[in-house]
Amino acid sequence: MIPKTNFGSTEGKGRSGAGAWEVAARFSWLDLTDNGVKGGQIQDYTGGINWYWNPYTKMVFNYVHATAQASGAAQTQTDMFGIRAQLDF
């Protein structure tokens, strides 16, 4: 994605830009049981925001809620928050 205005000062125009924002969502499901291996199942929900500062810089913010169910064990869950910076050069 290429923002219409870059984050920060916009040269010669006397205003600052906000970059571009993108909202993302994902659902994942994985079955780890196969051929006698009782690996259980995992599912997760992810919500994220991507912030494009300019055509070469992007910040990614993700929140993940995951649950796992192993055969014969209690269901477990975890919540994670991640931040990632990407530079394209």
Gaussian input, Z-matrix of N, CA and C with variables (Angstrom, degrees):
# hf/3-21g

backbone

0 1
 N
 C     1     B1
 C     2     B2     1     A1
 N     3     B3     2     A2     1     D1
 C     4     B4     3     A3     2     D2
 C     5     B5     4     A4     3     D3
 N     6     B6     5     A5     4     D4
 C     7     B7     6     A6     5     D5
 C     8     B8     7     A7     6     D6
 N     9     B9     8     A8     7     D7
 C    10    B10     9     A9     8     D8
 C    11    B11    10    A10     9     D9
 N    12    B12    11    A11    10    D10
 C    13    B13    12    A12    11    D11
 C    14    B14    13    A13    12    D12
 N    15    B15    14    A14    13    D13
 C    16    B16    15    A15    14    D14
 C    17    B17    16    A16    15    D15
 N    18    B18    17    A17    16    D16
 C    19    B19    18    A18    17    D17
 C    20    B20    19    A19    18    D18
 N    21    B21    20    A20    19    D19
 C    22    B22    21    A21    20    D20
 C    23    B23    22    A22    21    D21
 N    24    B24    23    A23    22    D22
 C    25    B25    24    A24    23    D23
 C    26    B26    25    A25    24    D24
 N    27    B27    26    A26    25    D25
 C    28    B28    27    A27    26    D26
 C    29    B29    28    A28    27    D27
 N    30    B30    29    A29    28    D28
 C    31    B31    30    A30    29    D29
 C    32    B32    31    A31    30    D30
 N    33    B33    32    A32    31    D31
 C    34    B34    33    A33    32    D32
 C    35    B35    34    A34    33    D33
 N    36    B36    35    A35    34    D34
 C    37    B37    36    A36    35    D35
 C    38    B38    37    A37    36    D36
 N    39    B39    38    A38    37    D37
 C    40    B40    39    A39    38    D38
 C    41    B41    40    A40    39    D39
 N    42    B42    41    A41    40    D40
 C    43    B43    42    A42    41    D41
 C    44    B44    43    A43    42    D42
 N    45    B45    44    A44    43    D43
 C    46    B46    45    A45    44    D44
 C    47    B47    46    A46    45    D45
 N    48    B48    47    A47    46    D46
 C    49    B49    48    A48    47    D47
 C    50    B50    49    A49    48    D48
 N    51    B51    50    A50    49    D49
 C    52    B52    51    A51    50    D50
 C    53    B53    52    A52    51    D51
 N    54    B54    53    A53    52    D52
 C    55    B55    54    A54    53    D53
 C    56    B56    55    A55    54    D54
 N    57    B57    56    A56    55    D55
 C    58    B58    57    A57    56    D56
 C    59    B59    58    A58    57    D57
 N    60    B60    59    A59    58    D58
 C    61    B61    60    A60    59    D59
 C    62    B62    61    A61    60    D60
 N    63    B63    62    A62    61    D61
 C    64    B64    63    A63    62    D62
 C    65    B65    64    A64    63    D63
 N    66    B66    65    A65    64    D64
 C    67    B67    66    A66    65    D65
 C    68    B68    67    A67    66    D66
 N    69    B69    68    A68    67    D67
 C    70    B70    69    A69    68    D68
 C    71    B71    70    A70    69    D69
 N    72    B72    71    A71    70    D70
 C    73    B73    72    A72    71    D71
 C    74    B74    73    A73    72    D72
 N    75    B75    74    A74    73    D73
 C    76    B76    75    A75    74    D74
 C    77    B77    76    A76    75    D75
 N    78    B78    77    A77    76    D76
 C    79    B79    78    A78    77    D77
 C    80    B80    79    A79    78    D78
 N    81    B81    80    A80    79    D79
 C    82    B82    81    A81    80    D80
 C    83    B83    82    A82    81    D81
 N    84    B84    83    A83    82    D82
 C    85    B85    84    A84    83    D83
 C    86    B86    85    A85    84    D84
 N    87    B87    86    A86    85    D85
 C    88    B88    87    A87    86    D86
 C    89    B89    88    A88    87    D87
 N    90    B90    89    A89    88    D88
 C    91    B91    90    A90    89    D89
 C    92    B92    91    A91    90    D90
 N    93    B93    92    A92    91    D91
 C    94    B94    93    A93    92    D92
 C    95    B95    94    A94    93    D93
 N    96    B96    95    A95    94    D94
 C    97    B97    96    A96    95    D95
 C    98    B98    97    A97    96    D96
 N    99    B99    98    A98    97    D97
 C   100   B100    99    A99    98    D98
 C   101   B101   100   A100    99    D99
 N   102   B102   101   A101   100   D100
 C   103   B103   102   A102   101   D101
 C   104   B104   103   A103   102   D102
 N   105   B105   104   A104   103   D103
 C   106   B106   105   A105   104   D104
 C   107   B107   106   A106   105   D105
 N   108   B108   107   A107   106   D106
 C   109   B109   108   A108   107   D107
 C   110   B110   109   A109   108   D108
 N   111   B111   110   A110   109   D109
 C   112   B112   111   A111   110   D110
 C   113   B113   112   A112   111   D111
 N   114   B114   113   A113   112   D112
 C   115   B115   114   A114   113   D113
 C   116   B116   115   A115   114   D114
 N   117   B117   116   A116   115   D115
 C   118   B118   117   A117   116   D116
 C   119   B119   118   A118   117   D117
 N   120   B120   119   A119   118   D118
 C   121   B121   120   A120   119   D119
 C   122   B122   121   A121   120   D120
 N   123   B123   122   A122   121   D121
 C   124   B124   123   A123   122   D122
 C   125   B125   124   A124   123   D123
 N   126   B126   125   A125   124   D124
 C   127   B127   126   A126   125   D125
 C   128   B128   127   A127   126   D126
 N   129   B129   128   A128   127   D127
 C   130   B130   129   A129   128   D128
 C   131   B131   130   A130   129   D129
 N   132   B132   131   A131   130   D130
 C   133   B133   132   A132   131   D131
 C   134   B134   133   A133   132   D132
 N   135   B135   134   A134   133   D133
 C   136   B136   135   A135   134   D134
 C   137   B137   136   A136   135   D135
 N   138   B138   137   A137   136   D136
 C   139   B139   138   A138   137   D137
 C   140   B140   139   A139   138   D138
 N   141   B141   140   A140   139   D139
 C   142   B142   141   A141   140   D140
 C   143   B143   142   A142   141   D141
 N   144   B144   143   A143   142   D142
 C   145   B145   144   A144   143   D143
 C   146   B146   145   A145   144   D144
 N   147   B147   146   A146   145   D145
 C   148   B148   147   A147   146   D146
 C   149   B149   148   A148   147   D147
 N   150   B150   149   A149   148   D148
 C   151   B151   150   A150   149   D149
 C   152   B152   151   A151   150   D150
 N   153   B153   152   A152   151   D151
 C   154   B154   153   A153   152   D152
 C   155   B155   154   A154   153   D153
 N   156   B156   155   A155   154   D154
 C   157   B157   156   A156   155   D155
 C   158   B158   157   A157   156   D156
 N   159   B159   158   A158   157   D157
 C   160   B160   159   A159   158   D158
 C   161   B161   160   A160   159   D159
 N   162   B162   161   A161   160   D160
 C   163   B163   162   A162   161   D161
 C   164   B164   163   A163   162   D162
 N   165   B165   164   A164   163   D163
 C   166   B166   165   A165   164   D164
 C   167   B167   166   A166   165   D165
 N   168   B168   167   A167   166   D166
 C   169   B169   168   A168   167   D167
 C   170   B170   169   A169   168   D168
 N   171   B171   170   A170   169   D169
 C   172   B172   171   A171   170   D170
 C   173   B173   172   A172   171   D171
 N   174   B174   173   A173   172   D172
 C   175   B175   174   A174   173   D173
 C   176   B176   175   A175   174   D174
 N   177   B177   176   A176   175   D175
 C   178   B178   177   A177   176   D176
 C   179   B179   178   A178   177   D177
 N   180   B180   179   A179   178   D178
 C   181   B181   180   A180   179   D179
 C   182   B182   181   A181   180   D180
 N   183   B183   182   A182   181   D181
 C   184   B184   183   A183   182   D182
 C   185   B185   184   A184   183   D183
 N   186   B186   185   A185   184   D184
 C   187   B187   186   A186   185   D185
 C   188   B188   187   A187   186   D186
 N   189   B189   188   A188   187   D187
 C   190   B190   189   A189   188   D188
 C   191   B191   190   A190   189   D189
 N   192   B192   191   A191   190   D190
 C   193   B193   192   A192   191   D191
 C   194   B194   193   A193   192   D192
 N   195   B195   194   A194   193   D193
 C   196   B196   195   A195   194   D194
 C   197   B197   196   A196   195   D195
 N   198   B198   197   A197   196   D196
 C   199   B199   198   A198   197   D197
 C   200   B200   199   A199   198   D198
 N   201   B201   200   A200   199   D199
 C   202   B202   201   A201   200   D200
 C   203   B203   202   A202   201   D201
 N   204   B204   203   A203   202   D202
 C   205   B205   204   A204   203   D203
 C   206   B206   205   A205   204   D204
 N   207   B207   206   A206   205   D205
 C   208   B208   207   A207   206   D206
 C   209   B209   208   A208   207   D207
 N   210   B210   209   A209   208   D208
 C   211   B211   210   A210   209   D209
 C   212   B212   211   A211   210   D210
 N   213   B213   212   A212   211   D211
 C   214   B214   213   A213   212   D212
 C   215   B215   214   A214   213   D213
 N   216   B216   215   A215   214   D214
 C   217   B217   216   A216   215   D215
 C   218   B218   217   A217   216   D216
 N   219   B219   218   A218   217   D217
 C   220   B220   219   A219   218   D218
 C   221   B221   220   A220   219   D219
 N   222   B222   221   A221   220   D220
 C   223   B223   222   A222   221   D221
 C   224   B224   223   A223   222   D222
 N   225   B225   224   A224   223   D223
 C   226   B226   225   A225   224   D224
 C   227   B227   226   A226   225   D225
 N   228   B228   227   A227   226   D226
 C   229   B229   228   A228   227   D227
 C   230   B230   229   A229   228   D228
 N   231   B231   230   A230   229   D229
 C   232   B232   231   A231   230   D230
 C   233   B233   232   A232   231   D231
 N   234   B234   233   A233   232   D232
 C   235   B235   234   A234   233   D233
 C   236   B236   235   A235   234   D234
 N   237   B237   236   A236   235   D235
 C   238   B238   237   A237   236   D236
 C   239   B239   238   A238   237   D237
 N   240   B240   239   A239   238   D238
 C   241   B241   240   A240   239   D239
 C   242   B242   241   A241   240   D240
 N   243   B243   242   A242   241   D241
 C   244   B244   243   A243   242   D242
 C   245   B245   244   A244   243   D243
 N   246   B246   245   A245   244   D244
 C   247   B247   246   A246   245   D245
 C   248   B248   247   A247   246   D246
 N   249   B249   248   A248   247   D247
 C   250   B250   249   A249   248   D248
 C   251   B251   250   A250   249   D249
 N   252   B252   251   A251   250   D250
 C   253   B253   252   A252   251   D251
 C   254   B254   253   A253   252   D252
 N   255   B255   254   A254   253   D253
 C   256   B256   255   A255   254   D254
 C   257   B257   256   A256   255   D255
 N   258   B258   257   A257   256   D256
 C   259   B259   258   A258   257   D257
 C   260   B260   259   A259   258   D258
 N   261   B261   260   A260   259   D259
 C   262   B262   261   A261   260   D260
 C   263   B263   262   A262   261   D261
 N   264   B264   263   A263   262   D262
 C   265   B265   264   A264   263   D263
 C   266   B266   265   A265   264   D264

   B1=1.4466
   B2=1.5233
   B3=1.3133
   B4=1.4572
   B5=1.5262
   B6=1.3458
   B7=1.4702
   B8=1.5286
   B9=1.3374
   B10=1.4700
   B11=1.5165
   B12=1.3601
   B13=1.4626
   B14=1.5170
   B15=1.3065
   B16=1.4595
   B17=1.5242
   B18=1.3140
   B19=1.4632
   B20=1.5193
   B21=1.3241
   B22=1.4601
   B23=1.5147
   B24=1.2920
   B25=1.4611
   B26=1.5197
   B27=1.3232
   B28=1.4572
   B29=1.5200
   B30=1.3248
   B31=1.4605
   B32=1.5168
   B33=1.3374
   B34=1.4536
   B35=1.5167
   B36=1.3325
   B37=1.4629
   B38=1.5208
   B39=1.3319
   B40=1.4449
   B41=1.5197
   B42=1.3085
   B43=1.4632
   B44=1.5229
   B45=1.3260
   B46=1.4650
   B47=1.5145
   B48=1.3221
   B49=1.4540
   B50=1.5181
   B51=1.3137
   B52=1.4694
   B53=1.5208
   B54=1.3306
   B55=1.4590
   B56=1.5214
   B57=1.3328
   B58=1.4676
   B59=1.5194
   B60=1.3335
   B61=1.4586
   B62=1.5250
   B63=1.3195
   B64=1.4626
   B65=1.5276
   B66=1.3265
   B67=1.4650
   B68=1.5225
   B69=1.3475
   B70=1.4677
   B71=1.5245
   B72=1.3335
   B73=1.4637
   B74=1.5207
   B75=1.3467
   B76=1.4652
   B77=1.5246
   B78=1.3297
   B79=1.4584
   B80=1.5173
   B81=1.3422
   B82=1.4672
   B83=1.5120
   B84=1.3217
   B85=1.4639
   B86=1.5123
   B87=1.3407
   B88=1.4631
   B89=1.5166
   B90=1.3341
   B91=1.4591
   B92=1.5233
   B93=1.3280
   B94=1.4628
   B95=1.5332
   B96=1.3350
   B97=1.4603
   B98=1.5262
   B99=1.3624
   B100=1.4623
   B101=1.5230
   B102=1.3213
   B103=1.4726
   B104=1.5279
   B105=1.3195
   B106=1.4595
   B107=1.5134
   B108=1.3108
   B109=1.4676
   B110=1.5223
   B111=1.3201
   B112=1.4637
   B113=1.5275
   B114=1.3153
   B115=1.4597
   B116=1.5128
   B117=1.3297
   B118=1.4535
   B119=1.5124
   B120=1.3281
   B121=1.4604
   B122=1.5211
   B123=1.3134
   B124=1.4640
   B125=1.5241
   B126=1.3198
   B127=1.4607
   B128=1.5195
   B129=1.3286
   B130=1.4620
   B131=1.5156
   B132=1.3253
   B133=1.4582
   B134=1.5219
   B135=1.3178
   B136=1.4596
   B137=1.5236
   B138=1.3096
   B139=1.4519
   B140=1.5187
   B141=1.3147
   B142=1.4554
   B143=1.5116
   B144=1.3171
   B145=1.4604
   B146=1.5273
   B147=1.3191
   B148=1.4609
   B149=1.5226
   B150=1.3207
   B151=1.4592
   B152=1.5242
   B153=1.3178
   B154=1.4618
   B155=1.5238
   B156=1.3221
   B157=1.4634
   B158=1.5222
   B159=1.3176
   B160=1.4578
   B161=1.5296
   B162=1.3197
   B163=1.4704
   B164=1.5319
   B165=1.3278
   B166=1.4634
   B167=1.5262
   B168=1.3356
   B169=1.4617
   B170=1.5249
   B171=1.3389
   B172=1.4643
   B173=1.5234
   B174=1.3362
   B175=1.4590
   B176=1.5346
   B177=1.3361
   B178=1.4605
   B179=1.5263
   B180=1.3329
   B181=1.4595
   B182=1.5275
   B183=1.3480
   B184=1.4636
   B185=1.5242
   B186=1.3320
   B187=1.4572
   B188=1.5272
   B189=1.3535
   B190=1.4652
   B191=1.5243
   B192=1.3297
   B193=1.4697
   B194=1.5266
   B195=1.3427
   B196=1.4693
   B197=1.5185
   B198=1.3476
   B199=1.4597
   B200=1.5212
   B201=1.3375
   B202=1.4643
   B203=1.5191
   B204=1.3209
   B205=1.4635
   B206=1.5236
   B207=1.3296
   B208=1.4585
   B209=1.5228
   B210=1.3174
   B211=1.4539
   B212=1.5291
   B213=1.3372
   B214=1.4608
   B215=1.5159
   B216=1.3137
   B217=1.4687
   B218=1.5319
   B219=1.2980
   B220=1.4605
   B221=1.5308
   B222=1.3063
   B223=1.4584
   B224=1.5268
   B225=1.3206
   B226=1.4618
   B227=1.5221
   B228=1.3131
   B229=1.4573
   B230=1.5172
   B231=1.3069
   B232=1.4569
   B233=1.5247
   B234=1.3092
   B235=1.4541
   B236=1.5217
   B237=1.3288
   B238=1.4635
   B239=1.5225
   B240=1.3206
   B241=1.4572
   B242=1.5201
   B243=1.3180
   B244=1.4583
   B245=1.5181
   B246=1.3204
   B247=1.4594
   B248=1.5216
   B249=1.3248
   B250=1.4627
   B251=1.5322
   B252=1.3153
   B253=1.4624
   B254=1.5248
   B255=1.3301
   B256=1.4508
   B257=1.5243
   B258=1.3146
   B259=1.4585
   B260=1.5133
   B261=1.3220
   B262=1.4665
   B263=1.5213
   B264=1.3229
   B265=1.4629
   B266=1.5021
   A1=108.15
   A2=115.66
   A3=121.62
   A4=108.06
   A5=117.63
   A6=119.65
   A7=112.08
   A8=116.22
   A9=120.68
   A10=110.94
   A11=116.40
   A12=121.27
   A13=108.30
   A14=116.95
   A15=121.62
   A16=110.33
   A17=116.32
   A18=121.66
   A19=109.10
   A20=116.50
   A21=121.24
   A22=110.70
   A23=115.88
   A24=121.03
   A25=111.35
   A26=115.06
   A27=121.57
   A28=106.14
   A29=115.06
   A30=120.85
   A31=113.09
   A32=115.43
   A33=122.02
   A34=115.43
   A35=119.05
   A36=119.67
   A37=112.23
   A38=118.31
   A39=122.31
   A40=115.77
   A41=118.50
   A42=120.98
   A43=109.17
   A44=116.02
   A45=119.13
   A46=109.20
   A47=115.91
   A48=121.50
   A49=112.03
   A50=116.04
   A51=121.87
   A52=112.06
   A53=118.10
   A54=119.64
   A55=109.01
   A56=116.39
   A57=121.56
   A58=109.07
   A59=116.00
   A60=122.24
   A61=109.38
   A62=115.55
   A63=121.46
   A64=108.48
   A65=117.73
   A66=122.89
   A67=107.75
   A68=116.21
   A69=120.71
   A70=110.16
   A71=116.18
   A72=122.28
   A73=108.29
   A74=116.02
   A75=120.43
   A76=109.44
   A77=115.98
   A78=123.26
   A79=107.28
   A80=117.48
   A81=122.48
   A82=109.70
   A83=115.54
   A84=121.75
   A85=107.94
   A86=116.94
   A87=122.24
   A88=109.40
   A89=116.53
   A90=122.77
   A91=107.71
   A92=116.94
   A93=122.26
   A94=112.82
   A95=117.62
   A96=121.84
   A97=108.98
   A98=116.22
   A99=120.32
   A100=110.11
   A101=117.36
   A102=123.58
   A103=113.22
   A104=116.94
   A105=120.97
   A106=115.17
   A107=118.16
   A108=121.85
   A109=107.23
   A110=116.98
   A111=121.85
   A112=109.37
   A113=114.84
   A114=120.51
   A115=114.98
   A116=116.97
   A117=120.04
   A118=112.62
   A119=115.48
   A120=122.05
   A121=110.29
   A122=114.21
   A123=121.52
   A124=107.69
   A125=116.46
   A126=120.54
   A127=108.54
   A128=115.40
   A129=118.07
   A130=111.13
   A131=113.57
   A132=123.64
   A133=107.00
   A134=116.57
   A135=121.17
   A136=109.30
   A137=116.13
   A138=122.73
   A139=108.15
   A140=116.61
   A141=117.94
   A142=113.91
   A143=113.95
   A144=122.50
   A145=107.04
   A146=115.69
   A147=121.94
   A148=107.98
   A149=115.88
   A150=121.70
   A151=108.36
   A152=115.81
   A153=122.33
   A154=108.43
   A155=117.21
   A156=121.42
   A157=110.87
   A158=115.45
   A159=123.74
   A160=106.49
   A161=120.25
   A162=119.07
   A163=114.37
   A164=118.49
   A165=121.33
   A166=114.79
   A167=118.30
   A168=121.46
   A169=110.48
   A170=115.27
   A171=120.85
   A172=109.02
   A173=116.42
   A174=122.77
   A175=107.21
   A176=116.34
   A177=121.84
   A178=108.10
   A179=116.55
   A180=123.17
   A181=107.43
   A182=117.41
   A183=121.32
   A184=111.21
   A185=115.28
   A186=122.95
   A187=106.66
   A188=116.77
   A189=122.19
   A190=108.92
   A191=115.54
   A192=122.19
   A193=106.57
   A194=116.87
   A195=121.70
   A196=110.78
   A197=115.73
   A198=122.05
   A199=108.41
   A200=115.42
   A201=121.41
   A202=109.09
   A203=115.76
   A204=121.80
   A205=107.85
   A206=116.66
   A207=121.57
   A208=108.51
   A209=116.32
   A210=121.32
   A211=110.49
   A212=117.12
   A213=122.01
   A214=115.06
   A215=118.36
   A216=121.15
   A217=109.35
   A218=115.49
   A219=120.57
   A220=110.41
   A221=115.42
   A222=120.48
   A223=109.31
   A224=116.41
   A225=121.58
   A226=108.96
   A227=115.73
   A228=119.70
   A229=109.92
   A230=114.89
   A231=120.84
   A232=109.10
   A233=115.71
   A234=122.90
   A235=108.02
   A236=116.12
   A237=120.99
   A238=109.91
   A239=115.70
   A240=122.00
   A241=107.14
   A242=116.27
   A243=120.02
   A244=111.58
   A245=114.74
   A246=122.31
   A247=107.30
   A248=115.56
   A249=119.91
   A250=108.57
   A251=115.64
   A252=121.60
   A253=108.32
   A254=116.27
   A255=121.00
   A256=109.92
   A257=115.55
   A258=121.93
   A259=108.03
   A260=116.08
   A261=122.17
   A262=107.80
   A263=116.03
   A264=119.26
   A265=110.85
   D1=140.41
   D2=177.34
   D3=-115.37
   D4=117.83
   D5=-179.48
   D6=-68.14
   D7=147.66
   D8=175.78
   D9=-66.80
   D10=-37.40
   D11=174.56
   D12=-129.07
   D13=137.19
   D14=177.61
   D15=-72.65
   D16=153.77
   D17=176.51
   D18=-67.52
   D19=138.18
   D20=179.48
   D21=93.79
   D22=-155.22
   D23=-176.48
   D24=-67.76
   D25=138.68
   D26=172.84
   D27=-103.63
   D28=112.57
   D29=-173.20
   D30=-53.64
   D31=128.51
   D32=173.00
   D33=72.49
   D34=0.77
   D35=-177.65
   D36=-109.93
   D37=-6.06
   D38=174.97
   D39=68.95
   D40=19.14
   D41=177.59
   D42=-139.62
   D43=162.36
   D44=177.91
   D45=-107.72
   D46=146.46
   D47=-179.26
   D48=-99.50
   D49=162.10
   D50=179.93
   D51=-103.88
   D52=-0.23
   D53=-174.58
   D54=74.46
   D55=-151.60
   D56=177.58
   D57=-129.62
   D58=145.31
   D59=-178.39
   D60=-118.68
   D61=144.17
   D62=179.68
   D63=-139.27
   D64=134.62
   D65=178.13
   D66=-104.95
   D67=136.68
   D68=-177.74
   D69=-133.49
   D70=150.73
   D71=176.30
   D72=-143.59
   D73=150.02
   D74=-178.38
   D75=-152.70
   D76=146.46
   D77=170.58
   D78=-123.93
   D79=133.55
   D80=178.50
   D81=-127.80
   D82=145.36
   D83=176.41
   D84=-140.86
   D85=134.42
   D86=-178.22
   D87=-136.50
   D88=127.34
   D89=176.59
   D90=-104.17
   D91=115.47
   D92=-176.33
   D93=-99.36
   D94=11.69
   D95=179.53
   D96=-96.55
   D97=125.50
   D98=-179.27
   D99=-164.82
   D100=137.80
   D101=174.72
   D102=48.00
   D103=49.21
   D104=177.67
   D105=85.24
   D106=-8.53
   D107=176.54
   D108=-86.31
   D109=120.56
   D110=-178.22
   D111=-99.07
   D112=76.19
   D113=-175.61
   D114=-84.85
   D115=-18.24
   D116=179.70
   D117=87.36
   D118=-165.07
   D119=-177.94
   D120=-132.92
   D121=149.41
   D122=177.15
   D123=-131.24
   D124=137.87
   D125=171.87
   D126=-137.61
   D127=147.87
   D128=177.06
   D129=-145.68
   D130=152.89
   D131=175.38
   D132=-115.85
   D133=131.19
   D134=-179.43
   D135=-124.88
   D136=133.37
   D137=171.91
   D138=-122.28
   D139=137.89
   D140=-176.41
   D141=-147.63
   D142=161.68
   D143=174.35
   D144=-130.11
   D145=130.34
   D146=175.54
   D147=-109.95
   D148=132.33
   D149=-178.80
   D150=-121.23
   D151=112.44
   D152=179.82
   D153=-93.02
   D154=110.76
   D155=-179.93
   D156=-72.81
   D157=-40.97
   D158=179.66
   D159=-159.80
   D160=-177.06
   D161=-178.11
   D162=-63.95
   D163=-9.89
   D164=-174.26
   D165=-117.21
   D166=-5.38
   D167=-175.24
   D168=-133.24
   D169=133.61
   D170=-177.67
   D171=-141.59
   D172=137.50
   D173=173.35
   D174=-111.80
   D175=135.88
   D176=-178.83
   D177=-121.64
   D178=128.52
   D179=177.75
   D180=-120.35
   D181=120.77
   D182=-178.38
   D183=-126.53
   D184=141.46
   D185=169.83
   D186=-119.22
   D187=128.95
   D188=-177.79
   D189=-124.81
   D190=130.48
   D191=171.67
   D192=-115.31
   D193=115.32
   D194=-176.02
   D195=-120.73
   D196=144.70
   D197=174.02
   D198=-127.89
   D199=144.57
   D200=179.04
   D201=-130.98
   D202=141.22
   D203=178.50
   D204=-132.14
   D205=105.38
   D206=176.43
   D207=-90.72
   D208=151.66
   D209=-178.92
   D210=-60.28
   D211=123.26
   D212=178.16
   D213=77.69
   D214=6.60
   D215=-179.39
   D216=-120.62
   D217=162.35
   D218=177.60
   D219=-71.46
   D220=151.59
   D221=177.42
   D222=-68.73
   D223=138.11
   D224=177.39
   D225=-118.72
   D226=159.00
   D227=177.92
   D228=-144.21
   D229=157.16
   D230=177.25
   D231=-146.85
   D232=152.83
   D233=175.96
   D234=-123.89
   D235=133.34
   D236=-176.67
   D237=-132.49
   D238=147.65
   D239=173.39
   D240=-128.30
   D241=129.99
   D242=-178.19
   D243=-131.19
   D244=147.34
   D245=175.72
   D246=-127.56
   D247=136.39
   D248=-179.88
   D249=-139.57
   D250=140.43
   D251=174.67
   D252=-111.65
   D253=136.27
   D254=177.85
   D255=-123.05
   D256=132.96
   D257=176.52
   D258=-120.97
   D259=133.39
   D260=178.16
   D261=-110.63
   D262=118.40
   D263=179.85
   D264=-137.81

